[in-house]
Amino acid sequence: MGLVTWIIVGVMILAIIGLGWQVFVSGVFKGAEKIIGSSPELKNITLKAKQYIVNITKNTSQVLKR
């Protein structure tokens, strides 16, 4: 890995330690929601991805029940 990658990983680890895991994750989700809400195209792509994931989990659970 490059030096920049190691620096980014280090900063993220320090942010998680300093903020706590739950605060860090909720901040990431809030930021993602702001980015997704800024563009209709991203909103459509996000909805399609959610539907795809829901379908995969439903199909997997049905297969595992058999």
TAGIGI-V542674 format. One record per helix or strand. SS is the DSSP state (@ for helix, = for strand). FROM is the first residue (numbers start at 1). LEN is the number of residues. Records with the same first field share a line. If there is no record, write none. Layout:
# TAGIGI-V542674
SS=FROM-LEN, FROM-LEN
This chain:
# TAGIGI-V542674
@=3-17, 21-17, 40-26
